[in-house]
């Protein structure tokens, strides 16, 4: 999962396996949560989002789970591919209207062939 | 659509110099924002704007100014650069849907400006 510090948490998985990246968020009043993927030298790229009135949302090969009781968010990537290698950030919207995102530290996902 | 365009891609400044980081979007998004990203950390919000003529401070606004005279452009100004401002800066934009249950779209990010202050 994500934590404070200068070293990014890392996750290594075999190509074809499923990946689960975890995130703890801080604000009980946050109403919107997003996962971003960031490749080297690029800006964050939107993957999937979920609103606080849901606990699960599925996209293509990705699923986001939200547990508001313990303020926990997870991203599941099915059948990981080499192109999934990147840093993944969770973000919560604390702005209640205006979009003021608070980002987690990020998790580096490495795919082993 | 080009999306969110940031210039320059790289910049080196001396302490005390000023400069403006440019950000333009061609998606007619009302909302624009600036984030900075330091090594091993997530992004932190500097300033944001919910529409032309309206700006507000984020989490780390000190040392930065913004203005929003048009929907398309949201420049970030460093009045007197300091080494602590060495970072990668990202501009982002989004739109808000209308209606009773309106919400913000996900942020679209530019590819960043890498700034070094010596």
Interface residues (C-beta under 8 A of the other chain):
Chain A: X5 X6 X7 X8 X32 X34 X36 X41 X42 X43 X44 X45 X46 X49 X51 X89 X91 X93 X98 X99 X100 X101 X102 X103 X104 X105 X106
Chain B: X4 X31 X33 X35 X39 X40 X41 X42 X43 X44 X45 X48 X50 X56 X58 X59 X90 X92 X94 X103 X104 X106 X107 X108 X109 X110 X111 X112
